[in-house]
């Protein structure tokens, strides 16, 4: 059983998270804390493996608590559950070692996926004392890949995706636009946009908007080289 501490200053939200947690096999809500300061004290008296941590709280923030956990080298994993959606806070939480980040409000399906993936990954770590590179790669990418959709969205086909992906691989070292793909495939602009959006949604492409002096802004796409393994499930 994975013992969990919920750190949330809103009693109703804390209870909401506790009830969600109780629906997922393998977890126990061991402690509920209303502040980062309270959590720091309770961590000295309770053994937990996972924190469900809010960021916005009175007094010290959740990021302060996360920093404290890392500085004190406590063997505790953290999943952030917060309304904070700005890039700076999200990046800081991930750099401090958060294993997942849920933005409020969220659906139970996303909560369940995060906790179930964490449970399976945790069990995998416990079962193996040494790892080869392939086993390590599977563990590192396990949580991210579990959250990917099982099938292509309605209206997208494997054949067209393969054509577009072949072109993207040729352009992998440079940024490219929708028109770059259209010119090399002959596929309509509307269709190409749908496929590029899908690839962006599953974390394969980074999208930046470029504003020229005249005309409409242009979306430039860049391939994330370290995420290319994700495409194989759909091809």
C-alpha positions, 0 to 999 in steps of 0.5 A: 500500500502506497501511503499518501500525504495530501497537502491542500489548504481548501478542506473541500478540495482536500476531501475531494482528492481523498475520495478520488484517491480511495477509488484507486487500488493500492493507495492510502490517504495517510495524512492531510495537511492544510499548509506547507508548514504543517506538512513539514512537521508531519513529515517528521512523524509520518512515513509516506511515499507520495505527496499530492501537493497544491502550490497556492497556499497561505504562508509558504507555498507548495514549491517551498515544501517541494524544495524542502523535501529535496534539500532534506533528501527525503525519499518522497515522490510528489505529484502537484495538483494546482491551479497554477498553470504558468510555465515558470511555476510548472517548470520549477516544480518539474525541476524540483522533481515533481513526477507529474503535474495536474492543473485544476480543474481536472477529470478523474480519468487524468487523476487515475492515469497519474496515480495508476502510472505512478503505482506501476512505476513504483512497483517496477523500481522495487522489483528490480535491483539492476537495470539494463538500458532498455529496461531503464528507458521503459521506466523513464518513459512509462508514465508519459506514454501511459497518458497517450491516447490509445488510437488516432483521433477520429478523422485521422488515418495511419496512412496519412500520418505516415506520409506526414511523419516521413516529411517531418523526419526529413525536416527534423533539424529545422523548424517547419510550417504547415505550408512546408508539409503541404508543399511536399505532400500535396495534402490539404492545409486543413488536413495537415493542421489536424495532424500537426495538432495531434503530434503537438498534443502528444508531445512530439512537436513544439510550436512557436508563433512567429509574427511578421511585419505583414500578414497573419502569424505563422506557426513554426513547428520543431521536432522534439528528438527525445520524444520520437518513440511516441509516434511508433504506437500510431504507425 
